Amino acid sequence: QVQLVESGGGLAQAGGSLRLSCASSGQTFSITNMGWFRRAPGKEREYVAAIRGIDSRTYYAEFVEGRFTISRDNAKNTVYLQMNSLKPEDTAVYYCAAGSISRSISTIPNSYHSWGQGTQVTVSS
């Protein structure tokens, strides 16, 4: 089981920025697909972004395209989510997740085998 630890959440004003970090204990982190998901109050967990292990290609949910950037530092076993132009509707608990070692990126939570504890992001209007 891979251990994932998120950090960087907090309170931001609408239009502001936050950067989330997720440190992984995985021995194969550099080739593992990583994802960010979020769960807003009263809603299901939803896909936000993912980054492929083999080539760091990135993928985004339509509602964050152009505002959020996912990246990774394999030397630090860490994946990041830079969130700009935040909106109140971005308020949620954000989770990072470790997925497969393949060319296929999944947006389905059940495809990811390890999860962090989550970090709260609150955006005020």
GROMACS elastic network, one bead per residue, 0.5 to 0.9 nm:
[ bonds ]
;  ai    aj funct       b0    kb
    1    25     6  0.89460   500
    1    26     6  0.80848   500
    1   113     6  0.80497   500
    1   114     6  0.67246   500
    2    24     6  0.68671   500
    2    25     6  0.57048   500
    2    26     6  0.51597   500
    2    27     6  0.84418   500
    2    98     6  0.76986   500
    2   113     6  0.83249   500
    2   114     6  0.58967   500
    2   115     6  0.81121   500
    3    23     6  0.81097   500
    3    24     6  0.57942   500
    3    25     6  0.52547   500
    3    26     6  0.70270   500
    3   114     6  0.71392   500
    3   115     6  0.75008   500
    3   116     6  0.70342   500
    4    22     6  0.62698   500
    4    23     6  0.56065   500
    4    25     6  0.66314   500
    4    26     6  0.84147   500
    4    96     6  0.72916   500
    4    97     6  0.74520   500
    4    98     6  0.81293   500
    4   114     6  0.73502   500
    4   115     6  0.61670   500
    4   117     6  0.75712   500
    5    21     6  0.80201   500
    5    22     6  0.53099   500
    5    23     6  0.52434   500
    5    24     6  0.67188   500
    5    25     6  0.88745   500
    5    96     6  0.81840   500
    5   115     6  0.85202   500
    5   116     6  0.52970   500
    5   117     6  0.66979   500
    5   118     6  0.79698   500
    6     9     6  0.82841   500
    6    20     6  0.69234   500
    6    21     6  0.54619   500
    6    23     6  0.65304   500
    6    94     6  0.84859   500
    6    95     6  0.72685   500
    6    96     6  0.69901   500
    6   116     6  0.61947   500
    6   117     6  0.69842   500
    6   118     6  0.62499   500
    6   119     6  0.62074   500
    7    19     6  0.85874   500
    7    20     6  0.57467   500
    7    21     6  0.52306   500
    7    22     6  0.64367   500
    7    23     6  0.85167   500
    7   118     6  0.82802   500
    7   119     6  0.63247   500
    8    18     6  0.70728   500
    8    19     6  0.58238   500
    8    21     6  0.60668   500
    8    22     6  0.88417   500
    8   119     6  0.73408   500
    8   120     6  0.87447   500
    8   121     6  0.86396   500
    9    18     6  0.69807   500
    9    19     6  0.73396   500
    9    20     6  0.60869   500
    9    21     6  0.87231   500
    9    93     6  0.85713   500
    9    94     6  0.80965   500
    9   118     6  0.89700   500
    9   119     6  0.53391   500
    9   120     6  0.53287   500
    9   121     6  0.50082   500
    9   122     6  0.80214   500
   10    18     6  0.78001   500
   10   119     6  0.79028   500
   10   120     6  0.60902   500
   10   121     6  0.50213   500
   10   122     6  0.61427   500
   10   123     6  0.84554   500
   11    18     6  0.85286   500
   11   120     6  0.83599   500
   11   121     6  0.61000   500
   11   123     6  0.58624   500
   11   124     6  0.74420   500
   12    15     6  0.82088   500
   12    16     6  0.58628   500
   12    17     6  0.67895   500
   12    18     6  0.72297   500
   12    86     6  0.77173   500
   12   121     6  0.77739   500
   12   122     6  0.62995   500
   12   124     6  0.63261   500
   13    16     6  0.53507   500
   13    17     6  0.81286   500
   13    86     6  0.73941   500
   13    87     6  0.79754   500
   13    88     6  0.81031   500
   13   122     6  0.83194   500
   13   123     6  0.53052   500
   13   125     6  0.61548   500
   14    17     6  0.84894   500
   14    85     6  0.69055   500
   14    86     6  0.52432   500
   14    88     6  0.62163   500
   14   123     6  0.58308   500
   14   124     6  0.57209   500
   14   125     6  0.52273   500
   15    84     6  0.69827   500
   15    87     6  0.64198   500
   15   123     6  0.88052   500
   15   125     6  0.87878   500
   16    83     6  0.82829   500
   16    84     6  0.60688   500
   16    85     6  0.54774   500
   16    86     6  0.54633   500
   16    87     6  0.82729   500
   16   123     6  0.83440   500
   17    82     6  0.74698   500
   17    83     6  0.53769   500
   17    85     6  0.62941   500
   17    86     6  0.61611   500
   18    81     6  0.82852   500
   18    82     6  0.62028   500
   18    83     6  0.52526   500
   18    84     6  0.67638   500
   18    86     6  0.82190   500
   18   121     6  0.84609   500
   19    80     6  0.68809   500
   19    81     6  0.56089   500
   19    83     6  0.58852   500
   19    84     6  0.85256   500
   20    79     6  0.83703   500
   20    80     6  0.55158   500
   20    82     6  0.63906   500
   20    83     6  0.79058   500
   20    94     6  0.85611   500
   20   119     6  0.82738   500
   21    78     6  0.66931   500
   21    79     6  0.58953   500
   21    81     6  0.65444   500
   21    82     6  0.87235   500
   21    96     6  0.86379   500
   22    77     6  0.83650   500
   22    78     6  0.53730   500
   22    79     6  0.52166   500
   22    80     6  0.62521   500
   22    81     6  0.85996   500
   22    95     6  0.86663   500
   22    96     6  0.64491   500
   22    97     6  0.88391   500
   22   116     6  0.78006   500
   23    76     6  0.76337   500
   23    77     6  0.58699   500
   23    79     6  0.66944   500
   23    80     6  0.88808   500
   24    27     6  0.86105   500
   24    29     6  0.70483   500
   24    76     6  0.85526   500
   24    77     6  0.54301   500
   24    78     6  0.60136   500
   24    79     6  0.81146   500
   24    98     6  0.85334   500
   25    28     6  0.88954   500
   25    29     6  0.77491   500
   25    77     6  0.72096   500
   26    29     6  0.51269   500
   26    30     6  0.87541   500
   26    32     6  0.86898   500
   26    77     6  0.76887   500
   26    98     6  0.87772   500
   27    30     6  0.81833   500
   27    77     6  0.88186   500
   28    31     6  0.58613   500
   28    32     6  0.62752   500
   28   101     6  0.86162   500
   29    32     6  0.50254   500
   29    33     6  0.80705   500
   29    34     6  0.85646   500
   29    53     6  0.76298   500
   29    74     6  0.69626   500
   29    77     6  0.60909   500
   29    78     6  0.83806   500
   29    98     6  0.83994   500
   30    33     6  0.84618   500
   30    53     6  0.58434   500
   30    54     6  0.75665   500
   30    72     6  0.86649   500
   30    73     6  0.83461   500
   30    74     6  0.51897   500
   30    75     6  0.82147   500
   30    77     6  0.71300   500
   31    52     6  0.75946   500
   31    54     6  0.51350   500
   31    55     6  0.82247   500
   31    56     6  0.88470   500
   31    74     6  0.88114   500
   31   100     6  0.86817   500
   31   101     6  0.60020   500
   31   102     6  0.82747   500
   32    51     6  0.87453   500
   32    52     6  0.69102   500
   32    54     6  0.74701   500
   32    98     6  0.67900   500
   32    99     6  0.62790   500
   32   100     6  0.57902   500
   32   102     6  0.76979   500
   33    50     6  0.71311   500
   33    51     6  0.57869   500
   33    54     6  0.79576   500
   33    56     6  0.84411   500
   33    97     6  0.86745   500
   33    98     6  0.62684   500
   33    99     6  0.50816   500
   33   100     6  0.55904   500
   33   101     6  0.60228   500
   33   102     6  0.73888   500
   33   103     6  0.85207   500
   33   104     6  0.86204   500
   33   105     6  0.70197   500
   33   106     6  0.88932   500
   33   112     6  0.89066   500
   34    49     6  0.85950   500
   34    50     6  0.55808   500
   34    51     6  0.54389   500
   34    52     6  0.66161   500
   34    53     6  0.72744   500
   34    72     6  0.88301   500
   34    79     6  0.74296   500
   34    96     6  0.72355   500
   34    97     6  0.57864   500
   34    99     6  0.57198   500
   34   100     6  0.81497   500
   34   105     6  0.87884   500
   34   112     6  0.83611   500
   35    47     6  0.77747   500
   35    48     6  0.75413   500
   35    49     6  0.56881   500
   35    51     6  0.63703   500
   35    52     6  0.87172   500
   35    70     6  0.85701   500
   35    79     6  0.86299   500
   35    95     6  0.82888   500
   35    96     6  0.56373   500
   35    97     6  0.51471   500
   35    98     6  0.64932   500
   35    99     6  0.73156   500
   35   105     6  0.88821   500
   35   106     6  0.86056   500
   35   107     6  0.81566   500
   35   112     6  0.81505   500
   36    46     6  0.88329   500
   36    47     6  0.65030   500
   36    48     6  0.54326   500
   36    49     6  0.52643   500
   36    50     6  0.61899   500
   36    70     6  0.83270   500
   36    80     6  0.89219   500
   36    81     6  0.76529   500
   36    94     6  0.69219   500
   36    95     6  0.56382   500
   36    97     6  0.62233   500
   37    45     6  0.65622   500
   37    46     6  0.54230   500
   37    49     6  0.70522   500
   37    50     6  0.88484   500
   37    93     6  0.84417   500
   37    94     6  0.57661   500
   37    95     6  0.51705   500
   37    96     6  0.62744   500
   37    97     6  0.76429   500
   37   107     6  0.88490   500
   37   109     6  0.78859   500
   38    44     6  0.84486   500
   38    45     6  0.54606   500
   38    46     6  0.54209   500
   38    47     6  0.66241   500
   38    48     6  0.67582   500
   38    90     6  0.87443   500
   38    91     6  0.88483   500
   38    92     6  0.59067   500
   38    93     6  0.54401   500
   38    95     6  0.58234   500
   38    96     6  0.85870   500
   38   118     6  0.84470   500
   39    42     6  0.81604   500
   39    43     6  0.62130   500
   39    44     6  0.59311   500
   39    46     6  0.62590   500
   39    91     6  0.85964   500
   39    92     6  0.52503   500
   39    93     6  0.53174   500
   39    94     6  0.65982   500
   39    95     6  0.82025   500
   40    43     6  0.53727   500
   40    44     6  0.73029   500
   40    45     6  0.74059   500
   40    46     6  0.87044   500
   40    89     6  0.83441   500
   40    90     6  0.79412   500
   40    91     6  0.63525   500
   40    93     6  0.63901   500
   40    94     6  0.87364   500
   41    44     6  0.84359   500
   41    91     6  0.85226   500
   41    92     6  0.68229   500
   41    93     6  0.85008   500
   43    46     6  0.84473   500
   45   109     6  0.76795   500
   46   107     6  0.82279   500
   46   108     6  0.81705   500
   46   109     6  0.77347   500
   47    50     6  0.83033   500
   47    60     6  0.82351   500
   47    61     6  0.65812   500
   47   107     6  0.56008   500
   47   108     6  0.70858   500
   47   109     6  0.73846   500
   48    59     6  0.86238   500
   48    60     6  0.60145   500
   48    61     6  0.51584   500
   48    62     6  0.84810   500
   48    63     6  0.81822   500
   48    64     6  0.70351   500
   48    68     6  0.87809   500
   48    94     6  0.89690   500
   48   107     6  0.82122   500
   49    58     6  0.73840   500
   49    59     6  0.55115   500
   49    61     6  0.59867   500
   49    64     6  0.81930   500
   49    65     6  0.89814   500
   49    68     6  0.82623   500
   49    69     6  0.80556   500
   49    70     6  0.66172   500
   49    81     6  0.83412   500
   49   107     6  0.80981   500
   50    57     6  0.83757   500
   50    58     6  0.58082   500
   50    59     6  0.51797   500
   50    60     6  0.65416   500
   50    61     6  0.89454   500
   50    70     6  0.68653   500
   50    71     6  0.87796   500
   50   105     6  0.72420   500
   50   106     6  0.81396   500
   50   107     6  0.78980   500
   51    55     6  0.84883   500
   51    56     6  0.54366   500
   51    57     6  0.55675   500
   51    59     6  0.62893   500
   51    60     6  0.89268   500
   51    70     6  0.67233   500
   51    71     6  0.69478   500
   51    72     6  0.78145   500
   51    79     6  0.86558   500
   51   105     6  0.78691   500
   52    55     6  0.60704   500
   52    57     6  0.52209   500
   52    58     6  0.64472   500
   52    59     6  0.83521   500
   52   101     6  0.83562   500
   52   102     6  0.80150   500
   52   103     6  0.71275   500
   52   104     6  0.80480   500
   52   105     6  0.67608   500
   53    56     6  0.54387   500
   53    57     6  0.77962   500
   53   100     6  0.87140   500
   53   101     6  0.68459   500
   53   102     6  0.77745   500
   53   103     6  0.81735   500
   54    57     6  0.80907   500
   54   101     6  0.78605   500
   54   102     6  0.76512   500
   54   103     6  0.73020   500
   56    71     6  0.75377   500
   56    72     6  0.75053   500
   58    69     6  0.83688   500
   58    70     6  0.68090   500
   58    71     6  0.77769   500
   59    65     6  0.87638   500
   59    70     6  0.82371   500
   59   105     6  0.82017   500
   60    63     6  0.81275   500
   60    64     6  0.65872   500
   60    65     6  0.58187   500
   60    66     6  0.88911   500
   60    68     6  0.81380   500
   60    69     6  0.83501   500
   60    70     6  0.84302   500
   61    64     6  0.57422   500
   61    65     6  0.63343   500
   61   107     6  0.86852   500
   62    65     6  0.52331   500
   62    66     6  0.88430   500
   63    66     6  0.87547   500
   63    67     6  0.86313   500
   64    67     6  0.53700   500
   64    68     6  0.55726   500
   64    69     6  0.86073   500
   64    83     6  0.85675   500
   65    68     6  0.63554   500
   65    69     6  0.82356   500
   66    69     6  0.77081   500
   66    84     6  0.87160   500
   67    82     6  0.82803   500
   67    83     6  0.61937   500
   67    84     6  0.51503   500
   67    85     6  0.59713   500
   67    86     6  0.76724   500
   68    81     6  0.66829   500
   68    82     6  0.54542   500
   68    84     6  0.59403   500
   68    85     6  0.83404   500
   68    86     6  0.88507   500
   69    80     6  0.79525   500
   69    81     6  0.56352   500
   69    82     6  0.50138   500
   69    83     6  0.65996   500
   69    84     6  0.84139   500
   70    79     6  0.72740   500
   70    80     6  0.55799   500
   70    82     6  0.63688   500
   70    83     6  0.87886   500
   71    78     6  0.86640   500
   71    79     6  0.57651   500
   71    80     6  0.52129   500
   71    81     6  0.66104   500
   71    82     6  0.81515   500
   72    75     6  0.89574   500
   72    76     6  0.85087   500
   72    77     6  0.76756   500
   72    78     6  0.57571   500
   72    80     6  0.59193   500
   72    81     6  0.88598   500
   73    76     6  0.54696   500
   73    77     6  0.60760   500
   73    78     6  0.53871   500
   73    79     6  0.63105   500
   73    80     6  0.82135   500
   74    78     6  0.64157   500
   74    79     6  0.81125   500
   75    78     6  0.79057   500
   76    79     6  0.86611   500
   79    96     6  0.82813   500
   83    86     6  0.65682   500
   84    87     6  0.89661   500
   86    89     6  0.82790   500
   86    90     6  0.65064   500
   86    91     6  0.88069   500
   86   123     6  0.67944   500
   87    90     6  0.53698   500
   87    91     6  0.76264   500
   87   123     6  0.62150   500
   87   124     6  0.77922   500
   87   125     6  0.75211   500
   88    91     6  0.56794   500
   88   122     6  0.73544   500
   88   124     6  0.56421   500
   88   125     6  0.59418   500
   89    92     6  0.80534   500
   89   122     6  0.89749   500
   89   123     6  0.75452   500
   90   121     6  0.75578   500
   90   122     6  0.74332   500
   90   123     6  0.66861   500
   91    94     6  0.89170   500
   91   120     6  0.78022   500
   91   121     6  0.53961   500
   91   123     6  0.54513   500
   91   124     6  0.83873   500
   92   119     6  0.84284   500
   92   120     6  0.60693   500
   92   121     6  0.55147   500
   92   122     6  0.66261   500
   92   123     6  0.88616   500
   93   118     6  0.57976   500
   93   119     6  0.53447   500
   93   121     6  0.59820   500
   93   122     6  0.84914   500
   94   117     6  0.88359   500
   94   118     6  0.52624   500
   94   119     6  0.52705   500
   94   120     6  0.62407   500
   94   121     6  0.69865   500
   95   115     6  0.67800   500
   95   116     6  0.57809   500
   95   117     6  0.67690   500
   95   119     6  0.66247   500
   96   114     6  0.84952   500
   96   115     6  0.59481   500
   96   116     6  0.56066   500
   96   117     6  0.83653   500
   96   118     6  0.72559   500
   97   109     6  0.83356   500
   97   112     6  0.60075   500
   97   113     6  0.72597   500
   97   114     6  0.55042   500
   97   116     6  0.64421   500
   98   111     6  0.89664   500
   98   112     6  0.54937   500
   98   113     6  0.60340   500
   98   114     6  0.51767   500
   98   115     6  0.66007   500
   98   116     6  0.89258   500
   99   102     6  0.88891   500
   99   105     6  0.83404   500
   99   106     6  0.80907   500
   99   111     6  0.64090   500
   99   113     6  0.58390   500
   99   114     6  0.72583   500
  100   103     6  0.86864   500
  100   104     6  0.81802   500
  100   105     6  0.80943   500
  100   106     6  0.87769   500
  100   111     6  0.76983   500
  100   112     6  0.70317   500
  100   113     6  0.80180   500
  101   104     6  0.83849   500
  102   105     6  0.75978   500
  106   109     6  0.79207   500
  106   111     6  0.64366   500
  106   112     6  0.81362   500
  107   110     6  0.89008   500
  107   111     6  0.77837   500
  108   111     6  0.56139   500
  108   112     6  0.76398   500
  109   112     6  0.56740   500
  109   113     6  0.85958   500
  110   113     6  0.72736   500
  112   115     6  0.75842   500
  115   118     6  0.81415   500
  116   119     6  0.85928   500
